[in-house]
């Protein structure tokens, strides 16, 4: 499977803000209405909307309209992609750490 670095980078950029990390933490309990999430922050509704836009554009969060309210949830498939990327990276680093003399071998030749 080809890695989608652009998608992973977009998600990591979206997660690079403490407020958005807290939003993801809130959404880990399941779908949330924007009005309910706002109660957990000392920010305005337009500021929350900006953060939600960043998260939805990254693909990590799904948005759906329910009457006049927006409801948000984590896109589990996207989250799994990011987790898988880091798990693969960790396995590769552990495997490569076994051959610590790789540069010495090349220099001797």
NUGU-152974 format. One record per residue: residue in three letters; y negated, z, x of N, C-alpha, C in turn. Coordinates in steps of 0.05 Angstrom, whole numbers, padded with zeros to 5 digits, always signed. Each point is the difference from the previous one (the first is absolute). Example, Ala and Ser with C-alpha at 12.3 -4.5 7.8 and 13.67 -1.06 7.14 Angstrom:
<recs>
ALA+00114+00156+00264-00024+00000-00018-00024+00000+00018/SER-00021-00014-00007-00024+00001+00016-00022+00014-00015/
</recs>
This chain:
<recs>
UNK+00024+00000+00017-00024+00000-00017-00025+00000+00018/UNK-00018-00019-00005-00025-00001+00015-00018+00022-00008/UNK-00011+00014+00020-00019+00022-00006-00026-00012-00009/UNK-00012+00013-00020-00026-00009-00010-00021+00019+00011/UNK-00009-00006+00024-00019+00018+00014-00026+00002-00015/UNK-00009-00022-00012-00026-00001-00014+00001+00020-00024/UNK+00022+00000-00014+00004+00018-00023+00000+00029+00009/UNK+00016+00005+00021+00002+00028+00010-00027+00009+00010/UNK-00015-00017+00014-00026+00007+00011-00020+00006-00023/UNK+00002-00015-00022-00017+00004-00023+00005+00028-00012/UNK+00025+00006-00002+00008+00026-00011-00009+00023+00018/UNK+00004-00004+00026-00008+00021+00019-00031+00004+00000/UNK-00015-00022-00003-00029+00002-00002-00007+00016-00025/UNK+00013-00006-00022-00005+00014-00025+00006+00030+00002/UNK+00020+00007+00016+00008+00028+00003-00016+00015+00021/UNK-00019-00014+00013-00014+00012+00022-00024+00018-00009/UNK+00000+00007-00025-00021+00017-00011+00012+00024-00013/UNK-00010+00024+00005+00012+00025-00011+00000+00000-00030/UNK-00020-00010-00013-00001-00001-00029+00023-00017-00011/UNK+00004-00023+00012+00022-00018-00009+00027+00012+00006/UNK+00003+00015+00021+00025+00014+00005+00005+00021-00021/UNK-00021+00014-00009+00003+00019-00021+00008-00013-00026/UNK-00012-00024-00005+00007-00015-00024+00030-00007+00000/UNK+00010-00009+00023+00028-00007+00002+00017+00025-00005/UNK-00009+00022+00010+00015+00026-00004+00000+00006-00030/UNK-00022-00003-00014-00001+00004-00029+00019-00019-00015/UNK+00000-00025+00009+00016-00020-00013+00030+00003+00006/UNK+00006+00016+00020+00029+00004+00006+00014+00016-00022/UNK-00016+00013-00018+00011+00014-00023+00004-00019-00024/UNK-00008-00025+00003+00003-00019-00022-00027-00012-00008/UNK+00001-00018-00020-00024-00014-00009-00022+00020-00008/UNK-00024-00007+00007-00023+00017-00006-00023-00016-00012/UNK-00014+00012-00018-00024-00012-00011-00023+00006+00020/UNK-00018-00019+00003-00023+00004+00018-00016+00025-00008/UNK-00003+00004-00026-00016+00023-00008+00013+00027+00008/UNK+00026+00001+00000+00014+00024+00009-00001+00003+00031/UNK+00002-00022+00014-00002+00002+00029-00028+00009+00009/UNK-00020-00008-00014-00028+00006+00007-00004+00030+00001/UNK+00014+00015-00017-00002+00029-00001+00008+00014+00026/UNK+00015-00015+00017+00009+00012+00026-00019-00006+00023/UNK-00022-00012-00005-00019-00008+00021-00029+00009-00007/UNK-00016+00001+00020-00029+00005-00003-00014-00027+00005/UNK+00008-00021-00014-00011-00026+00003-00007-00011-00028/UNK-00016-00021-00001-00007-00012-00025+00021-00020-00009/UNK-00001-00008-00025+00019-00020-00010-00002-00026+00015/UNK-00025-00010+00006-00001-00025+00015+00012+00002+00028/UNK-00002+00023+00013+00012+00004+00026+00031+00000-00002/UNK+00010+00013-00021+00029-00001-00005+00009-00029-00005/UNK-00015-00015-00015+00006-00028-00005+00002-00016+00025/UNK-00019+00005+00019+00000-00014+00026+00026+00006+00015/UNK+00008+00026+00001+00025+00007+00014+00024-00013-00014/UNK+00000+00000-00027+00023-00012-00014+00001-00030+00005/UNK-00023-00013+00002-00001-00028+00007+00013-00006+00027/UNK-00007+00017+00019+00011-00003+00027+00031+00002-00001/UNK+00010+00020-00014+00028+00005-00002+00015-00022-00016/UNK-00012-00010-00021+00013-00021-00016-00001-00026+00015/UNK-00022-00006+00014-00001-00025+00015+00020-00001+00023/UNK+00006+00024+00011+00020+00001+00021+00028-00005-00011/UNK+00004+00003-00026+00026-00003-00012+00016+00025-00003/UNK-00010+00022+00012+00014+00025-00001-00001+00014-00027/UNK-00021-00005-00015-00003+00012-00026-00003-00021-00021/UNK+00013+00005-00023-00002-00018-00023-00019+00012-00020/UNK-00015-00018-00014-00019+00009-00020+00007-00014-00027/UNK-00002+00015-00021+00004-00012-00027-00020+00012-00019/UNK-00010-00016-00018-00019+00008-00020+00015+00012-00023/UNK-00009+00023-00009+00012+00013-00024-00023+00008-00018/UNK-00007-00018-00018-00024+00005-00017-00024-00003+00017/UNK-00017+00021+00001-00024-00001+00017+00005+00012+00027/UNK+00024+00011+00005+00006+00014+00025+00016-00018+00019/UNK-00003+00006+00025+00017-00013+00020+00021+00020+00009/UNK+00024-00009+00002+00022+00018+00010+00011-00013+00025/UNK+00006+00018+00019+00008-00009+00027+00027+00012+00007/UNK+00015-00015+00016+00026+00010+00010+00005-00013+00027/UNK+00017+00012+00015+00008-00010+00027+00019-00023-00005/UNK-00004-00022+00015+00019-00022+00000+00022+00008+00020/UNK+00023+00009-00011+00021+00011+00017+00011-00021+00020/UNK+00001-00025-00008+00010-00021+00018-00018-00003+00024/UNK-00026+00001-00004-00019-00002+00023+00002+00025+00017/UNK+00003+00023-00012+00003+00024+00015+00025-00001+00017/UNK+00022-00010-00011+00025-00003+00014-00003-00019+00024/UNK-00016-00021-00003-00004-00019+00022-00014+00014+00024/UNK-00020+00017-00006-00014+00014+00021+00018+00020+00014/UNK+00015+00015-00016+00018+00020+00011+00021-00014+00017/UNK+00011-00022-00010+00020-00015+00015-00011-00010+00027/UNK-00025-00010+00000-00012-00009+00024-00001+00022+00021/UNK-00008+00024-00007-00001+00021+00019+00028+00010+00008/UNK+00019+00000-00018+00027+00008+00007+00012-00020+00020/UNK-00005-00026-00004+00010-00020+00019-00014+00003+00027/UNK-00026+00005+00000-00015+00004+00024+00011+00024+00016/UNK+00005+00021-00014+00011+00024+00013+00027-00006+00012/UNK+00018-00013-00015+00026-00007+00011-00002-00017+00025/UNK-00018-00020-00001-00003-00018+00023-00010+00016+00024/UNK-00019+00018-00004-00010+00016+00023+00021+00018+00011/UNK+00017+00012-00016+00021+00017+00010+00020-00017+00015/UNK+00007-00023-00010+00019-00018+00014-00011-00009+00027/UNK-00025-00007+00001-00012-00010+00024-00005+00022+00021/UNK-00002+00025-00010-00005+00022+00019+00024+00005+00018/UNK+00023-00009-00008+00025+00004+00016-00003-00014+00027/UNK-00012-00023+00001-00003-00015+00025-00028+00004+00012/UNK-00004+00024+00011-00027+00007+00011-00006-00015+00026/UNK+00021-00011+00013-00004-00013+00026-00004-00030-00002/UNK-00008-00009-00023-00002-00029-00004-00020-00013+00019/UNK-00022+00013+00005-00021-00012+00018+00009+00002+00029/UNK+00015+00021+00007+00010+00003+00027+00019-00023+00006/UNK+00018-00006-00018+00020-00022+00004-00014-00026+00004/UNK-00021-00006-00014-00015-00025+00003-00014-00001+00027/UNK-00011+00022+00008-00015+00000+00025+00018-00003+00025/UNK+00025+00010-00002+00019-00002+00022+00010-00028+00004/UNK+00003-00015-00022+00011-00028+00002-00017-00018+00015/
</recs>
